[in-house]
Amino acid sequence: MPQNNETEKFRRGFLGPRDEQGLYRENEKIDVRGAASSVPAQDAPIRVAQVMGKMLGGGVETVVMNYYRHIDRSKVQFDFLVDADSTLVPREEIEDMGGGIFEIPPYQHVFAYQRELRRLFERESWRIVHSHINALSAFSLRAAKKADVPVRIAHSHSTAGKGEPIKNAIKAVLRMQANRYPTHRAACTEHAAKWLFGKGVDYRLVRNSIELGRYSFNAGEREKCRGELGLSDSTFAVGHVGRLTTQKNQSFLVDAFAELLKVRPDSVLFLVGDGADRKKIASRARELGIADKVRLLGQRDDAWRLYQAFDVFALPSIYEGLGMVAVEAQAAALPCVCSTEVPADVDLTTGCSHIELAEGPGRWATALLEASTVPSRGLSPSDAFGLKAYDIEASAVELGDWYIKLYEGAVKQ
């Protein structure tokens, strides 16, 4: 297949065909006809191409990696197709588990993006392509269809909301193609499925499951983590985890926290994550004179520990497909205050409540303080039962079985 300069420019760091150990030989360019096939030999695992878009440490990447860590990799293996401008690709972990990483042009370069995807799909002969880029899956699955990939899964992880007019306009156009190229559909909630695929369309519910035991509340870990953060026993810690973007609405949370400080000055707001709005959020905290009370911790890989240290969790998003961080927080028996734009699917325990953003920062401050009055930190039997549906061990078995069923169906065709 002819190459062009634009495509080649973005293929630096591309990991080529697998060697005898199942690893990839870096930067090797080969013709499609000589490619190693992703059709498994007898007893070899099925290889599924996971189209990830940009890996920036967000929720979707966390979901897919959770499944990859817990799926039976002797039966199903993942290969990750990531945009070349990704900043947080867990390369070493993926390769150690037997997965492959393919860097492709960023999706903003639409034509180069689709050319490279089609080239890879034809060369690697994946029977299953699972695309996680929401409305943008129209591009990746179009390329997969042109390459005659028999199983093409579009996965809806999110929705849309106010405050992002340009992005929403693009989404609206792409949603019209949402059902044109996939053979199968998946979503984290019914809300996310209806948003992308419309009403009455069949889809598979694939929950944003987590390792529940890892998040379980531990008083000793709480004391240790609060000490590391410099918190006294009496300090009221408000926590939030998420990309610093318009969608997650951290600027509103800073305003609400400023109101909270008027009532309880011995409080600290922790924002865990990074993103385009970091400077804006820091600037807003300075304007309100509370910069010393707002701590931006950046990207962290120990959120499970931080949940132990917090006293209440806030998720004021303007839209969500689910809001997986609220599931994590509830698994840690942490009271949660979410916006009404966060789907009710996230209400897994009695400690989760929803407040309209229109009620304003003052009402949110009150809600955060009221949530913290829960008498003890722990899960009731009913709370534990509600969380059980998000157990990654069981969910990974279900996903693996689905992949195998789809693969076997494709082979018979």
KAURKA-V367710 format. One record per backbone hydrogen bond with DSSP energy under -1.0 kcal/mol. NH is the residue of the N-H (numbers start at 1). CO is the residue of the C=O. E is the energy in kcal/mol with one decimal. If there is no record, write none. Layout:
BEGIN
[[NH:CO:E] [NH:CO:E]]
END
This chain:
BEGIN
[[8:4:-2.6] [9:5:-2.3] [10:6:-1.0] [11:8:-1.3] [14:11:-2.2] [16:25:-2.0] [19:23:-2.6] [22:19:-1.9] [25:17:-2.0] [27:14:-2.8] [28:25:-1.1] [34:31:-1.5] [35:32:-1.6] [38:124:-2.4] [44:41:-2.4] [46:75:-3.0] [48:77:-2.9] [49:128:-2.3] [50:79:-3.5] [51:130:-2.4] [52:81:-2.6] [62:58:-1.6] [63:59:-2.3] [64:60:-2.4] [65:61:-2.6] [66:62:-2.3] [67:63:-2.1] [68:64:-2.4] [69:65:-2.5] [70:66:-1.1] [71:67:-1.9] [73:71:-1.2] [75:72:-1.8] [76:72:-2.3] [77:46:-3.8] [79:48:-2.6] [80:100:-3.4] [81:50:-2.8] [82:102:-2.5] [83:53:-3.0] [84:104:-2.5] [86:83:-1.9] [87:55:-1.2] [88:55:-2.6] [91:89:-2.9] [94:90:-2.4] [95:91:-2.6] [96:92:-2.4] [97:93:-1.5] [98:95:-1.4] [99:94:-2.6] [102:80:-3.2] [104:82:-2.3] [109:106:-2.2] [110:108:-1.4] [113:109:-2.9] [114:110:-2.3] [115:111:-2.3] [116:112:-2.5] [117:113:-2.1] [118:114:-2.5] [119:115:-2.3] [120:116:-2.4] [121:117:-3.0] [122:118:-2.4] [123:119:-2.1] [124:120:-3.2] [125:121:-1.3] [129:151:-2.4] [130:49:-3.3] [131:153:-3.0] [132:51:-2.6] [136:133:-1.9] [137:134:-1.9] [138:135:-1.5] [139:136:-1.9] [140:136:-1.0] [141:137:-2.8] [143:139:-1.9] [144:140:-1.8] [145:141:-2.3] [146:142:-2.2] [147:143:-1.5] [148:145:-1.7] [149:144:-2.7] [151:127:-1.7] [153:129:-3.2] [154:184:-2.1] [155:131:-2.1] [156:186:-2.7] [168:164:-2.8] [169:165:-1.8] [170:166:-2.0] [171:167:-2.4] [172:168:-2.4] [173:169:-1.6] [174:170:-2.4] [175:171:-2.6] [177:174:-1.9] [178:175:-1.4] [180:177:-1.6] [183:152:-2.5] [184:152:-2.1] [186:154:-2.6] [187:204:-2.0] [188:156:-1.6] [193:189:-2.0] [194:190:-2.7] [195:191:-1.9] [196:192:-1.8] [197:193:-2.9] [198:194:-1.2] [204:185:-2.4] [206:187:-2.5] [209:207:-2.1] [210:390:-2.6] [212:210:-1.4] [214:211:-1.2] [222:218:-2.3] [223:219:-2.2] [224:220:-2.1] [225:221:-2.8] [226:222:-2.6] [227:223:-1.7] [228:224:-1.9] [229:225:-1.8] [230:227:-1.1] [231:226:-3.0] [236:266:-2.6] [238:268:-2.7] [239:312:-2.7] [240:270:-1.4] [242:272:-2.8] [244:274:-1.3] [245:243:-1.7] [249:245:-1.1] [253:249:-1.3] [254:250:-2.2] [255:251:-1.8] [256:252:-2.4] [257:253:-2.6] [258:254:-1.9] [259:255:-1.4] [260:256:-2.0] [261:257:-2.3] [263:260:-1.4] [264:260:-2.9] [267:265:-1.3] [268:236:-2.4] [269:293:-2.8] [270:238:-3.0] [271:295:-2.6] [272:240:-2.9] [273:298:-1.5] [277:244:-2.9] [278:275:-1.6] [281:277:-2.6] [282:278:-2.4] [283:279:-2.5] [284:280:-2.0] [285:281:-2.1] [286:282:-1.8] [287:283:-2.4] [288:284:-1.8] [289:286:-1.2] [290:285:-2.6] [293:290:-2.1] [295:269:-3.2] [297:271:-2.3] [305:302:-1.3] [306:302:-1.6] [307:303:-2.4] [309:305:-1.0] [310:306:-1.6] [311:237:-3.1] [312:237:-1.3] [313:335:-2.7] [314:239:-2.6] [315:337:-2.5] [318:247:-2.7] [326:323:-1.7] [328:324:-2.2] [329:325:-2.5] [330:326:-2.1] [331:327:-2.1] [332:328:-1.1] [333:330:-2.0] [334:329:-2.3] [336:351:-2.8] [337:313:-2.7] [338:353:-2.9] [339:315:-2.2] [342:339:-1.5] [346:343:-1.7] [347:344:-2.2] [348:346:-1.7] [352:349:-1.1] [353:336:-2.2] [355:338:-2.6] [359:356:-1.3] [360:357:-2.0] [364:360:-1.7] [365:361:-2.4] [366:362:-1.9] [367:363:-2.3] [368:364:-2.4] [369:365:-1.9] [370:366:-2.7] [371:367:-2.2] [372:368:-1.0] [373:370:-1.5] [374:371:-1.2] [384:380:-2.5] [385:381:-2.0] [386:382:-2.0] [387:383:-1.9] [388:384:-1.1] [390:387:-2.5] [391:388:-1.7] [392:210:-2.4] [395:391:-2.1] [396:392:-2.7] [397:393:-1.2] [398:394:-1.9] [399:395:-2.4] [400:396:-2.5] [401:397:-2.4] [402:398:-1.9] [403:399:-2.6] [404:400:-2.3] [405:401:-2.3] [406:402:-2.6] [407:403:-2.8] [408:404:-2.7] [409:405:-2.0] [410:406:-2.0] [411:407:-2.4] [412:408:-1.6]]
END
